[in-house]
Every structure is written in C-alpha cells, then in structure tokens.
Amino acid sequence: QVQLVESGGGLVQPGGSLRLSCTASGSISVIGLMRWYRQAPGKERELIAGITSGGSTNYADSVKGRFTISRDNAKKAVYLQMASLNAEDTAVYYCYAQITERPKIRTDVYWGQGTQVTVSS
C-alpha cells in the first residue's frame, strides 16, 4: 500500500531553520499535487505550501518568503525548507499527496503521519 513518511521535525530556537522531508513508497504510478499542512493544538489544519507535478508553487501569506517547497520526482519526495522560524510556526506538520497507485486509474489522497516542529528558546 502507499505510504507517506515524514522526517526532519524537532526543536529549534527562534530565528532558526529546519528542513522537513516526505517520501512516498508503494506501488505508485503517478504523484500529482503535493502539499504541506500544519496544525497547532486547538486550531484547524492550515495549508501552507503546495507544488504541482510540473513544479509550480504557492504559499500561504504566513510563510511566504521564509519557507520553500520543492520536490524530487525521481525520489518520490517533497521537502519543506523553513527559515526565520518563530513561535507561531510551532505545530504538527503534515505532507499530502495526490497519488495514483498501480494498477488503478483512480487518484487518491494520502497523508503523512505528521512531524512535530517546536520553535522555542
């Protein structure tokens, strides 16, 4: 079965940087849109960045200029480079991908397990 596995979360001081990774595994035919979301306790999940299969990107205003989303299609991976982190960035970060699993023709949505990012001194 298809899985998305995240890594790279942890504790970082304000102003610091962190890079999150998410790699898809399984019998995959096509990976389309990939995204990063985050969710803080008591708050709704927030879309923060997306990247299409062709490499077109978009960002939430809250992270624009600080975060960079990228993908490596050969590795079936999506990354989130985070810089100038502040306390408001503290959340569980989730990756998302639209994936077609061989030999199906239907495209389904998959989520990573989430990785905790804590920004604190």
Secondary structure as GFF3:
##gff-version 3
##sequence-region A 1 121
A	DSSP	beta_strand	3	7	.	.	.	ID=ss1
A	DSSP	beta_strand	10	12	.	.	.	ID=ss2
A	DSSP	beta_strand	18	25	.	.	.	ID=ss3
A	DSSP	beta_strand	28	39	.	.	.	ID=ss4
A	DSSP	beta_strand	46	51	.	.	.	ID=ss5
A	DSSP	beta_strand	57	59	.	.	.	ID=ss6
A	DSSP	beta_strand	67	72	.	.	.	ID=ss7
A	DSSP	beta_strand	77	82	.	.	.	ID=ss8
A	DSSP	three_ten_helix	87	89	.	.	.	ID=ss9
A	DSSP	beta_strand	91	101	.	.	.	ID=ss10
A	DSSP	beta_strand	107	111	.	.	.	ID=ss11
A	DSSP	beta_strand	115	119	.	.	.	ID=ss12
###
